[in-house]
Amino acid sequence: MSQEPSSSAASTSAVASSNFIRNLIEADLAAGKHAARRWSGQPGPAAQQLAGALDAAKIRTRFPPEPNGYLHFGHAKSICLNFGLAQDYGGRCHLRFDDTNPEKEEQEYVDSIVDAVHWLGFSWQGPLAEESTDSECNLYFASNYFDWMVEFAEYLISSGHAYVDSQSAEEMRASRGTLTEAGANSPFRQRSVAASMDLFKRMQQGEFPDGAHILRARIDMAAGNINLRDPAIYRIRHASHHNTGDRWCVYPMYTYAHPIEDALENISHSICTLEFADQRPFYDWLLERLAEGGLLQRPLPQQIEFSRLNLTYIVLSKRMLIQLVEEKHVSGWDDPRLPTLVGARRRGYPAAGFRLFAERVGVSKSDSLIEYSLLEDCMREILNDAAERRVAVLDPLKLIIDNYPIGESEECFAPNHPLKPEAGKRAMPFGRELWIEREDFMVQPSKGYHRLYPGNMARLRYGYVVKCTAFDLDDSGAVSAVHCEYFADSKSGTPGADDYKVKGNLHWISVAEACPAEVRLYDRLFSVPSPGARREGDPEGVERDFRDDINPDSMRVIQAWLEPSLKAVEAEECFQFERHGYFVADRVDSQPGAPVFNRTVTLRDSWSVKGGARK
C-alpha cells in the first residue's frame, strides 16, 4: 500500500487489486453501495450516525484496540491495513478505543496507543500525521456511546429480542451446550418484557451486585453456532471507568458494543482477524434487528476477516507478554526484545519498516507462519537507505603504529553515506595509537585470513596501509597490543593509495579521540521458532512452558569505543556501524554527551537455530 498522500481524485483505478479485501472494496465502490448512506436528519441521538456521509468513491475503516495493554507487532499489521486502505481509496480510518471493560483499561494504554499509531505514520485527521491538513477528527471511544447502547438494549427488550437472565455464570455455562449438543433454554428466557425492562433499569441504577443478573439476546439456544445461543450483551460491573468515571453500573459486552460502534461511525468495511469469523453471525443479527427498528440506517457495515500475523521466534499472546513483563524476563513493556511497538521503537526498528513489512506479507484468509527474518530484512532495507555510516569498535584491541610521529595527528575523511554523495564526508582523527577489532588480528592466521598477522599488510579504512611487525602479550598470554608500521604515501584518496594492493580492510578509531559508550547487543528473545511448541522426544501429554525457550543470549552489554562524532548524537538517531549492523541511540537511557546504543539488526541474517543465537 502506498504511504504517500492520495491524489485529490483518489481514483480506485490507480490502486492495484492485490488481495481479496481490495477486490471487495472495489466491487462495493463500483456499485455505489455506500453512497446512499446519508441520514435524513430526524431528531434523537440514536437516529443519527456520528460520522459524515460517504460518497461513492470513499470508504471508512477503523482500528479498534481495547486500551488494556501495549500494542504489538500484530497490531502494526492491522494499523497499516486499515489506515492504508482508507488512504488508498480516499476514505477515512477511525481510531476507536473499545473501552467496555473498566477493570482492565487505563489511560496509560490509551496514551501509548495514540503514540504508536502516530509513530507508524498514520493519523485519524488525514493520510499521514506529519502532512495532515484535514480538520476532520476521527478519534472515538466506545464509552461515549454508552447512552445509545443502553437505548438500543432497551429496544431489544421491548421488541422481544432480549431478556434479563438471573442464572449464575456457572449455570449459564452448563446450559450452553457443546459443538455437537444444543443448549438448554434459561428458566428466565420467557420472562416478560415488563419484568426484563424493570430489572434492566434497576441494574443501571446499581441495585444489584455483580453477577446477580445479565442481559441476553434472545436468538436460538439450538443454533449450530454457539455464539448465537442467547449471547450476553450487558453485565453488572461496579467499577470505575477511565473515561466515564462512576456513572455506570452496567457495561456492554464487546461483541454487542463493537457492531454498534461500527454502525454509528458509518464504517463501511469492518476488518478484523479470523478469530472473529464465528462472531459475524451475531454481528449481522444485531445490526439487522436495530435497523429493523429504525435505529440504524442501511447499508449496514460489513465484517471482513483476514489471517492474523504469526511470526517465528516471538509470542504475541497478551497473557504470555504479561508474564514476560511481570516475571521480569524483560525490563518492561518497552524492552527492545519484546514484540511490542514501544519496544520496537526503542530497539530502533523504523516505522517505515513495519509499513514495508505489512505490504510484503499482504493479507489472506489462511493462517501462516512468517519467518522473522522477513521482518528484519524490511528493517534493513529501510535503514540501509536512511542510516548514515559511522565507525565503532566493539571488541577493542590496541594497534600501535611505531613509525608514526609521537604526539601528532591528522584527519581522514569518510563518507556519511556511500549511496548518497550529497550527504558529504566527515573527519576522523588519526594518530599513532588506534583501536581495532580483536578479530582483525591473529597470531597464527587461518586459511583465507587477510587481515593483520605478523608480516601481513592491510589497509586501515579511509587511512593508510600498515604492515604488522609484532605483538604484545599480557600476563595471561592474551594479545594486548599489535605493532605495525605505516606507509606514508598510501593514504586513501591520495595518488599513492593505488600503488598498494592489499586484501584486508580494517576499521579503526583513534585512541586519543575515541568516545566510550555502553552498547547493547540485542538478539531474538526466544531460541526456537515456535516458543512453547512440543518438540520431538517430548513425553506425550506434557505441555511445554514457552519460558523454557527464552534465549539466554538475547542481550549482551559491552563497553565499546565510538568515533568522536557519535558523542553528541540525540536519542533515537540511528546509524550503521560499519561491519556490525544498525544501531540506535536509546531513547530512554541516552544522555547528552553520553549515548547508549542498541543494536537494531545485524547487516545480514546469521541466525543459527541449532545454537539458539547468531553464528
C-alpha positions, 0 to 999 in steps of 0.5 A: 500500500502506498504511504504517500498522500492520495491524489485529490481524485483518489481514483480506485483505478490507480490502486492495484487489486492485490488481495481479496479485501481490495477486490471487495472494496472495489466491487462495493465502490463500483456499485455505489453501495455506500453512497446512499448512506446519508441520514435524513436528519430526524431528531434523537441521538440514536437516529443519527450516525456520528460520522459524515456521509460517504460518497461513492468513491470513499470508504471508512475503516477503523482500528479498534484496540481495547486500551488494556495493554501495549500494542504489538507487532500484530497490531502494526499489521492491522494499523497499516491495513486499515489506515492504508486502505482508507488512504488508498481509496480516499476514505477515512480510518477511525481510531476507536478505543473499545473501552467496555471493560473498566477493570482492565483499561487505563489511560496509560494504554490509551496514551501509548496507543495514540503514540504508536499509531502516530509513530507508524505514520498514520493519523485519524485527521488525514493520510499521514500525521506529519502532512495532515491538513484535514480538520476532520477528527476521527478519534472515538471511544466506545464509552461515549456511546454508552447512552445509545447502547443502553437505548438500543438494549432497551429496544431489544427488550421491548421488541422481544429480542432480549431478556434479563437472565438471573442464572449464575455464570456457572449455570449459564455455562452448563446450559450452553451446550457443546459443538455437537449438543444444543443448549438448554433454554434459561428458566428466565428466557420467557420472562416478560418484557415488563419484568426484563425492562424493570430489572434492566433499569434497576441494574443501571441504577446499581441495585444489584451486585455483580453477577446477580443478573445479565442481559441476553439476546434472545436468538436460538439456544439450538443454533449450530453456532454457539455464539448465537445461543442467547449471547450476553450483551450487558453485565453488572460491573461496579467499577470505575471507568477511565473515561466515564468515571462512576456513572455506570453500573452496567457495561456492554459486552464487546461483541454487542458494543463493537457492531454498534460502534461500527454502525454509528461511525458509518464504517463501511468495511469492518476488518478484523482477524479470523478469530472473529469469523464465528462472531459475524453471525451475531454481528449481522443479527444485531445490526439487522434487528436495530435497523429493523427498528429504525435505529440504524440506517442501511447499508449496514457495515460489513465484517471482513476477516483476514489471517492474523500475523504469526511470526517465528521466534516471538509470542504475541499472546497478551497473557504470555507478554504479561508474564514476560513483563511481570516475571521480569524476563524483560525490563518492561513493556518497552524492552527492545526484545519484546514484540511490542511497538514501544519496544520496537521503537526503542530497539530502533526498528523504523516505522517505515519498516513495519509499513514495508513489512505489512505490504510484503506479507499482504493479507489472506484468509489462511493462517501462516507462519512468517519467518522473522527474518522477513521482518528484519530484512524490511528493517534493513532495507529501510535503514540501509537507505536512511542510516548514515555510516559511522565507525565503532569498535566493539571488541577493542584491541590496541594497534600501535603504529611505531613509525608514526610521529609521537604526539601528532595527528591528522584527519581522514575523511569518510563518507556519511553515506556511500549511496548518497554523495550529497550527504558529504564526508566527515573527519576522523582523527588519526594518530599513532595509537588506534583501536581495532577489532580483536578479530582483525588480528591473529597470531597464527592466521587461518586459511583465507585470513587477510587481515593483520598477522605478523608480516601481513599488510592491510589497509586501515579504512579511509587511512593508510596501509600498515604492515604488522611487525609484532605483538604484545602479550599480557600476563595471561598470554592474551594479545594486548597490543599489535605493532605495525608500521605505516606507509606514508604515501598510501593514504586513501584518496591520495595518488599513492593509495593505488600503488598498494594492493592489499586484501584486508580492510580494517576499521579503526578509531583513534585512541586519543579521540575515541568516545566510550559508550555502553552498547547493547547487543540485542538478539531474538528473545526466544531460541526456537521458532515456535516458543512453547511448541512440543518438540520431538522426544517430548513425553506425550501429554506434557505441555511445554512452558514457552519460558523454557525457550527464552534465549539466554543470549538475547542481550549482551552489554559491552563497553565499546569505543565510538568515533568522536562524532557519535558523542553528541548524537540525540536519542533515537538517531540511528546509524550503521556501524560499519561491519556490525549492523544498525544501531540506535541511540536509546531513547530512554537511557541516552544522555547528552554527551553520553549515548547508549546504543542498541543494536537494531539488526545485524547487516545480514541474517546469521541466525543459527537455530541449532545454537539458539543465537547468531553464528 
